[in-house]
């Protein structure tokens, strides 16, 4: 499917200059196609004619009466900004958090070339859905947009024009249970694909099965001590990132994403190097401090997903639960293996420090990239 879209787009690009030898305005029609799922999440696309975009943004930079693909893509950000300023989605009176991906591809309708922009939005679960549209009208009052909105129950279509720029739509209310399950799933997936979080956990777990005696790592023969050390470290990490995840997602704190990501890289680097040349043997409080940073990182992902306006706390709790489930799964796989490996001198002398150095090198590269 992607290859077909790419071929189609390339053909459109090749024909763009030929099909538009001059920018003459034609019948002005746009298309918005959107689907609302039970979590209040919207996935959609907005198809707007290149002649319309030229009319409002002046894409023909060399003023030669012909549009080229380069001229269009150079204004990708301007197109996204224009769209975001002229399409407002609300539900139950609360604005949906909407993101525009920017110009993605071209499509052909009735001998006209359309720029297609994908967008997503997170809306409240319940209430009347409102579409407010104002694009192009200032330049062409004959412009109209055909809107198709679907949910699990049905599809509704309507037309907006200069005389009716807003429409209220009664959609099926979302499901709190579906929302809860979706955010739990997203939390699990994020911890599993979050390499920095996994390496931080691994760096903390590697020495949990050992004791530091006489300047050397020795096997910890007491399973009870191994488990209590692991529980203490994981609990400190969980409590810390739960605090900052919630506070950041609710907007109580607004950290710099750049410095958060840099701090996470440093946390992984320190935890790994501390295994090779221990400075701190009791890692509980240090884990708690670094966990605060990781919680802000989790919240950044949650912010990208969007939160239903009327179910923010439920979504945050569900996402956090998913993170804990994913984290516990990692521990349940890694810890028994480490307990077995700790019985060998090879693990204590070479595997644990060698893996820690490898983690440190990866983290150092992240720190340099994120600084």
C-alpha positions as CSV (number, residue, x, y, z in Angstrom):
1,X,0.0,0.0,0.0
2,X,2.8,2.4,0.9
3,X,4.6,1.7,-2.4
4,X,1.4,2.3,-4.3
5,X,1.0,5.7,-2.5
6,X,4.6,6.6,-3.3
7,X,4.2,5.7,-6.9
8,X,1.0,7.7,-7.1
9,X,2.6,10.7,-5.4
10,X,5.6,10.6,-7.7
11,X,3.4,10.5,-10.8
12,X,1.4,13.5,-9.4
13,X,4.7,15.3,-8.7
14,X,5.9,14.7,-12.2
15,X,2.6,16.0,-13.6
16,X,2.4,18.9,-11.2
17,X,4.1,21.5,-13.3
18,X,2.5,20.2,-16.5
19,X,-1.1,20.1,-15.1
20,X,-0.8,23.6,-13.6
21,X,0.8,25.7,-16.3
22,X,-0.8,28.7,-14.7
23,X,-2.5,29.1,-11.4
24,X,-6.1,29.7,-12.4
25,X,-8.7,29.2,-9.6
26,X,-11.2,26.5,-10.1
27,X,-14.1,25.1,-8.2
28,X,-12.9,25.2,-4.6
29,X,-13.7,22.1,-2.6
30,X,-11.8,20.5,0.2
31,X,-12.3,17.1,2.0
32,X,-11.9,16.1,5.6
33,X,-12.1,12.4,6.5
34,X,-12.0,11.5,10.2
35,X,-12.6,8.5,12.4
36,X,-13.3,8.7,16.1
37,X,-12.5,5.6,18.2
38,X,-13.9,4.7,21.6
39,X,-11.0,6.4,23.4
40,X,-11.9,9.8,21.9
41,X,-8.9,9.6,19.6
42,X,-9.3,11.0,16.1
43,X,-7.3,10.0,13.1
44,X,-8.0,11.9,9.9
45,X,-6.8,13.5,6.8
46,X,-7.5,16.9,5.2
47,X,-7.3,17.2,1.4
48,X,-6.9,20.8,0.2
49,X,-6.4,21.8,-3.4
50,X,-3.0,23.2,-4.3
51,X,-4.7,26.1,-6.1
52,X,-6.4,26.9,-2.8
53,X,-3.2,26.8,-0.9
54,X,-1.5,29.0,-3.6
55,X,-4.4,31.4,-3.2
56,X,-3.9,31.8,0.6
57,X,-0.2,31.2,1.0
58,X,1.5,32.1,-2.3
59,X,3.4,28.9,-2.9
60,X,4.6,30.0,-6.3
61,X,7.7,31.7,-4.9
62,X,9.3,32.5,-8.3
63,X,6.0,34.0,-9.6
64,X,6.3,32.1,-12.9
65,X,2.7,30.9,-12.8
66,X,3.8,27.3,-12.3
67,X,4.0,25.2,-9.1
68,X,6.8,22.7,-8.5
69,X,7.0,20.1,-5.9
70,X,10.0,21.9,-4.4
71,X,8.0,25.1,-3.9
72,X,5.2,23.1,-2.2
73,X,7.5,21.2,0.2
74,X,9.5,24.3,1.1
75,X,6.3,25.6,2.7
76,X,5.4,22.4,4.5
77,X,5.5,24.0,7.9
78,X,3.5,27.0,6.8
79,X,0.8,24.7,5.4
80,X,0.6,22.8,8.7
81,X,0.4,26.1,10.7
82,X,-2.3,27.4,8.4
83,X,-4.4,24.3,8.7
84,X,-4.1,24.3,12.5
85,X,-5.3,27.9,12.6
86,X,-8.4,27.2,10.5
87,X,-9.7,23.9,11.8
88,X,-10.9,23.6,15.4
89,X,-12.3,20.4,16.9
90,X,-14.2,20.3,20.2
91,X,-16.3,17.9,22.2
92,X,-18.6,18.8,25.0
93,X,-17.3,22.4,24.7
94,X,-13.7,21.3,25.4
95,X,-11.1,21.7,22.7
96,X,-9.5,18.6,21.3
97,X,-5.7,18.5,21.4
98,X,-5.0,18.4,17.7
99,X,-1.7,17.8,15.8
100,X,-1.1,18.2,12.1
101,X,1.6,16.1,10.6
102,X,2.3,18.5,7.7
103,X,2.0,17.8,4.0
104,X,2.3,14.1,3.5
105,X,1.4,13.3,-0.1
106,X,-0.6,14.4,-3.2
107,X,-3.9,13.0,-4.5
108,X,-5.9,13.7,-7.7
109,X,-9.6,14.4,-7.7
110,X,-11.6,15.6,-10.8
111,X,-8.4,16.7,-12.6
112,X,-7.2,18.8,-9.6
113,X,-4.2,18.2,-7.4
114,X,-4.8,18.0,-3.7
115,X,-2.3,18.3,-0.8
116,X,-3.1,15.7,1.8
117,X,-2.3,16.4,5.4
118,X,-2.8,13.8,8.1
119,X,-3.9,14.9,11.6
120,X,-4.8,13.4,14.9
121,X,-6.6,14.7,17.9
122,X,-7.5,13.6,21.4
123,X,-11.0,14.6,22.5
124,X,-13.1,14.1,25.6
125,X,-15.1,10.8,25.6
126,X,-18.6,12.3,25.7
127,X,-20.5,15.3,24.5
128,X,-21.5,16.9,21.2
129,X,-18.7,17.0,18.7
130,X,-18.1,20.3,17.0
131,X,-16.2,21.1,13.8
132,X,-15.3,24.7,13.2
133,X,-13.7,25.4,9.8
134,X,-12.5,28.7,8.4
135,X,-9.9,28.0,5.7
136,X,-9.9,29.7,2.3
137,X,-13.2,31.7,2.9
138,X,-11.3,35.0,3.3
139,X,-10.0,34.6,-0.3
140,X,-12.9,32.7,-1.9
141,X,-16.3,32.7,-0.4
142,X,-17.4,30.0,-2.8
143,X,-15.1,27.5,-1.1
144,X,-16.7,24.5,0.6
145,X,-15.5,21.4,2.5
146,X,-17.0,18.0,2.5
147,X,-16.6,16.4,5.9
148,X,-17.0,12.7,6.7
149,X,-16.8,11.6,10.3
150,X,-17.3,8.0,11.4
151,X,-17.3,6.2,14.7
152,X,-18.1,2.6,15.7
153,X,-21.8,3.2,15.1
154,X,-22.1,5.1,11.8
155,X,-20.7,7.6,9.3
156,X,-22.0,11.1,9.0
157,X,-21.3,13.5,6.1
158,X,-22.0,17.1,5.7
159,X,-20.8,20.2,3.8
160,X,-19.5,23.5,5.4
161,X,-19.3,26.7,3.4
162,X,-19.0,30.4,4.0
163,X,-22.5,30.6,5.3
164,X,-22.2,27.7,7.7
165,X,-18.7,27.3,9.0
166,X,-19.5,25.2,12.1
167,X,-21.5,22.0,12.6
168,X,-22.4,20.0,15.7
169,X,-22.4,16.2,15.4
170,X,-23.8,13.7,17.9
171,X,-21.4,10.8,18.0
172,X,-21.4,7.7,20.1
173,X,-19.9,8.4,23.5
174,X,-16.5,6.8,24.1
175,X,-15.9,4.0,26.5
176,X,-14.0,4.5,29.8
177,X,-13.1,0.8,29.8
178,X,-11.7,0.9,26.3
179,X,-9.8,4.1,27.1
180,X,-8.4,2.4,30.2
181,X,-7.3,-0.7,28.3
182,X,-5.8,1.4,25.4
183,X,-3.6,3.5,27.8
184,X,-2.5,0.5,29.7
185,X,-1.4,-1.1,26.4
186,X,0.4,2.1,25.4
187,X,2.2,2.2,28.7
188,X,3.4,-1.4,28.3
189,X,4.5,-0.8,24.7
190,X,6.4,2.4,25.6
191,X,8.5,0.7,28.3
192,X,9.3,-2.1,26.0
193,X,10.4,0.1,23.1
194,X,12.0,2.7,25.4
195,X,15.6,1.5,25.1
196,X,16.9,4.1,27.5
197,X,14.5,3.0,30.2
198,X,15.3,-0.7,29.7
199,X,19.0,-0.1,29.9
200,X,18.6,1.9,33.0
201,X,16.6,-0.9,34.6
202,X,19.2,-3.5,33.4
203,X,22.1,-1.4,34.8
204,X,20.3,-1.4,38.2
205,X,19.6,-5.1,38.1
206,X,23.1,-6.3,37.2
207,X,24.6,-5.8,40.7
208,X,21.5,-6.8,42.6
209,X,22.6,-10.4,42.6
210,X,26.1,-9.5,43.9
211,X,27.8,-8.2,47.0
212,X,30.7,-5.8,47.1
213,X,33.4,-7.1,49.4
214,X,37.1,-6.3,49.6
215,X,36.9,-4.1,46.5
216,X,35.5,-7.0,44.5
217,X,32.1,-8.2,43.4
218,X,31.0,-11.4,45.0
219,X,27.9,-13.6,44.6
220,X,25.1,-12.8,47.1
221,X,24.2,-16.2,48.4
222,X,21.0,-15.0,50.2
223,X,18.1,-15.1,47.8
224,X,16.1,-13.1,50.3
225,X,18.6,-10.3,50.2
226,X,18.7,-10.3,46.4
227,X,14.9,-10.1,46.2
228,X,14.7,-7.3,48.9
229,X,17.4,-5.3,47.1
230,X,15.5,-5.7,43.8
231,X,12.2,-4.8,45.3
232,X,13.6,-1.7,47.0
233,X,15.3,-0.4,43.8
234,X,12.2,-1.1,41.6
235,X,9.9,0.4,44.2
236,X,12.0,3.6,44.4
237,X,12.0,3.9,40.6
238,X,8.3,3.2,40.3
239,X,7.3,5.8,43.0
240,X,9.6,8.5,41.6
241,X,8.5,8.2,37.9
242,X,4.8,7.9,39.0
243,X,5.1,11.3,40.8
244,X,6.6,13.2,37.9
245,X,4.6,11.4,35.2
246,X,1.4,12.5,36.9
247,X,2.6,16.0,37.7
248,X,3.9,16.6,34.2
249,X,0.9,15.1,32.4
250,X,-1.4,17.3,34.4
251,X,0.7,20.4,33.6
252,X,1.7,21.0,37.2
253,X,5.4,21.1,36.1
254,X,6.6,21.9,32.6
255,X,10.2,20.6,32.2
256,X,12.4,21.2,29.1
257,X,12.1,18.0,27.1
258,X,15.7,18.5,25.8
259,X,17.2,18.5,29.4
260,X,14.9,15.7,30.5
261,X,16.2,13.5,27.7
262,X,19.8,14.5,28.4
263,X,19.2,13.8,32.1
264,X,17.9,10.3,31.3
265,X,21.0,9.6,29.3
266,X,23.2,10.7,32.2
267,X,21.2,8.5,34.6
268,X,21.9,5.4,32.4
269,X,25.5,6.4,32.0
270,X,26.0,6.8,35.8
271,X,24.2,3.6,36.7
272,X,26.3,1.6,34.3
273,X,29.7,3.2,35.3
274,X,28.8,2.7,39.0
275,X,28.7,-1.0,38.3
276,X,32.3,-0.9,37.0
277,X,33.7,1.5,39.6
278,X,31.2,1.7,42.5
279,X,30.8,5.1,44.1
280,X,27.4,4.5,45.6
281,X,26.4,1.0,46.8
282,X,23.0,1.8,48.2
283,X,21.2,2.8,45.1
284,X,17.7,3.3,46.5
285,X,17.7,7.1,46.9
286,X,19.8,7.6,43.7
287,X,17.3,5.5,41.8
288,X,14.5,7.6,43.2
289,X,16.2,10.8,42.0
290,X,16.8,9.5,38.5
291,X,13.3,8.0,38.4
292,X,11.9,11.5,38.6
293,X,13.6,12.3,35.3
294,X,12.3,9.1,33.7
295,X,8.8,10.0,34.8
296,X,9.0,13.3,32.9
297,X,10.2,11.3,29.9
298,X,7.2,9.0,30.2
299,X,4.9,12.0,30.4
300,X,6.4,13.4,27.1
301,X,5.1,10.3,25.3
302,X,1.8,10.5,27.1
303,X,1.5,14.1,25.9
304,X,2.1,13.0,22.3
305,X,-0.7,10.4,22.6
306,X,-3.0,13.1,24.0
307,X,-5.3,12.8,27.0
308,X,-9.2,12.8,26.9
309,X,-10.2,16.1,28.4
310,X,-12.8,14.5,30.7
311,X,-10.7,11.4,31.6
312,X,-7.2,12.8,32.2
313,X,-6.6,11.1,35.5
314,X,-8.0,7.8,34.4
315,X,-5.7,7.9,31.3
316,X,-2.6,8.8,33.4
317,X,-3.3,6.1,35.9
318,X,-3.8,3.5,33.1
319,X,-0.7,4.5,31.3
320,X,1.3,4.4,34.5
321,X,-0.1,0.9,35.3
322,X,1.0,-0.2,31.8
323,X,4.5,1.1,32.4
324,X,4.6,-0.9,35.7
325,X,3.3,-4.1,34.0
326,X,5.9,-3.7,31.3
327,X,8.6,-3.0,33.8
328,X,7.6,-6.0,36.0
329,X,7.8,-8.3,32.9
330,X,11.3,-7.1,32.2
331,X,12.3,-7.8,35.8
332,X,10.7,-11.3,35.9
333,X,12.7,-12.3,32.8
334,X,16.0,-10.7,33.7
335,X,16.3,-11.4,37.4
336,X,16.1,-15.2,37.4
337,X,18.7,-15.3,34.6
338,X,21.0,-13.0,36.6
339,X,20.6,-15.1,39.7
340,X,21.8,-18.2,37.7
341,X,24.7,-16.3,36.1
342,X,25.8,-14.8,39.4
343,X,26.9,-18.3,40.5
344,X,29.7,-18.2,37.9
345,X,33.0,-16.3,38.2
346,X,32.7,-15.4,34.6
347,X,29.6,-13.2,35.4
348,X,31.2,-11.4,38.3
349,X,34.6,-10.7,36.5
350,X,33.6,-10.2,32.9
351,X,29.9,-10.3,32.0
352,X,28.6,-7.8,34.5
353,X,31.4,-5.2,34.0
354,X,31.5,-5.8,30.3
355,X,27.7,-5.4,29.8
356,X,27.9,-2.3,32.0
357,X,30.6,-0.8,29.9
358,X,28.5,-1.5,26.8
359,X,25.5,0.3,28.3
360,X,27.7,3.2,29.4
361,X,29.0,3.7,25.8
362,X,25.5,3.7,24.4
363,X,24.4,6.2,27.1
364,X,27.4,8.4,26.4
365,X,26.4,8.6,22.8
366,X,22.9,9.5,23.7
367,X,24.2,12.2,26.1
368,X,26.3,13.7,23.3
369,X,23.4,13.7,20.8
370,X,20.9,15.2,23.3
371,X,23.1,17.9,24.7
